[in-house]
Amino acid sequence: MGARMDSSIAVAVERVSKKYCRSLKHSMLYGLSDVSRNMVGLRANSGELRDKEFWAVDDVSLEVKRGETVGLIGPNGSGKTTLLKMIGGIFWPDRGQLSVRGKLGALIAVGAGFHPLLTGRENIYVNAAILGMNKKQIDRQFDSIVDFAQVGEFLETPVKNYSSGMFVRLGFAVAVHCDPDVMLVDEVLAVGDRGFQAKCFQKMSELRSIGTTFVVVSHNMHTISGFVDWVALLKRGKMTRYDDVSAAVRAYAQLFLEDKDDDIERLVDGGKSIAFSDVQIPKRTLAPGEDFVLQMKYAAVVDHDDVEIDVAIYDGRDPDLWFQATNRTYGTRVDLKKGQSTLTIRLRAIQMHGSMARVAVAIWAKDRLEHLFWWRVPFEMSGVPDSNGKNFIAADFEVGS
């Protein structure tokens, strides 16, 4: 990681590529071949793809200035974490160069850097030493680390017995107390509870205010919208830079509308009594306040009276539930009579903006005795200038007496 760089640049990535192999057998053979070539003074075959190989990160370049915060976003498998691990020195690139200026702190994997058989106390000292702190510095920060991580009563417990949330709390606490110049944060913060996440972002904001550089991987567009200065969007290893964060969020949402592999998810459990087909969605990009409409055909061999239709809207990538209701919430009885017909569901005046979301629909027989249908699909709400919240609320604005 030795590329020369301007003193104003904290992280420099220059035409970096990293390849993986889809086959374990091929990967092991290639590894042995590369080691053998190195032993006799020949270069390993790192620049060309071999059978079963693919570029996880493909010719990516970026520069992050000191004190900047950049968000790495993209679908699963797009190369975000691989790029972050190369910046952190965990992986070496097959092509290109990377440089990081200053002390590096990283939270890339739950429990990374911890020895499972050591206690929480012992791991604090080991992990902090790895991050560049000496014993006097660790002693001075020790109580603050323990207090931040909220693991005091488990301090003498081997960390192999810690929950994933405790791992994240301890790892984050150590990383931010080592006074990093550059901080790498992967999606692992999502493992923590809401209170701890808020505490983390407050601490990250404090570090930003004193000039710490952040590279953040996240699927949470609310986090991205409110925290980063610019965005690197990755898809299939290729990167596009967005200085306009809102434009990046819209581009991210559009990826899922265009990706046929991540489109409608279905599970039909009606058996032989009822079959649903031909789900139609007239419009999947909506302006705030528009209705979401879906229609589906069904063929029933018996009456299904007084069914319950459960509809929900979720965050596009997170498990957050934004809205939910059933037909019974509104006092509406729905009977699916024997024969063929069409069921129409209309979610009225959705008050969201600039978001990727998912509508989920479940249909249950009376008293939830039988699961008849389950369905989920992504949709997009277009953005509104000068509005940063996920959801709108009803409001009146008046001038005069």
SULCOR-V129180 format. One line per field, one symbol per residue. ss: DSSP state (a for helix, b for strand, c for the rest). psi: psi as a letter, one per 20 degrees, with the letter a starting at -180 (. if undefined). Layout:
ss: ???
psi: ???
This chain:
ss: ccccccccbbbbbbbbbbbbbccaaaaaaaaaaaaaaaacccccccccccccbbbbbbbbbbbbbcccbbbbbccccccaaaaaaaacccccccbbbbbbcccbbbbcccccccccccbaaaaaaaaaaaccccaaaaaaaaaaaaaaaccaaacccbaaaccaaaaaaaaaaaaaaccccbbbbcaaaaaccaaaaaaaaaaaaaaaacccbbbbbcccaaaaaaaccbbbbbbccbbbbbccaaaaaaaaaaaaaacaaaccbbbccccccbbbbbbbccccbbcccccbbbbbbbbbcccbbbbbbbbbbbbcccccbbbbbbaaaacccbbbccbbbbbbbbbccccbccbbbbbbbbbbcaaaccbbbbbbbbbbbcccccccccbcccccccccc
psi: lkpqqqiiphppoolpqpqrpipgghggghggggggghhjjqqqmiiqprpiqqohpolppqppqpiqpqporrrpjijghggghghijgqqqhqaqqqppappqqnhqpjpiqphiqrgghhgggghhhjjqrhgggghighhggggiljgijhjppiijqrhhhgggggggggiijlqhpppoaihhihrrgghgggghgghhghhhjjpppoppqiohggghihqhrpopqpliqqppohohhhggghghhhhhhohikcppqoojicihqpqrlppohpjoqqpirqppqqqqqopirpnqlrpooqqpqqhirjpogqqqrhhhjkppppnqpapappppooqmomrqkqprppppppqrpjkhpohqqqqqqrpprrpqkpirgqqqpqqoqpr.
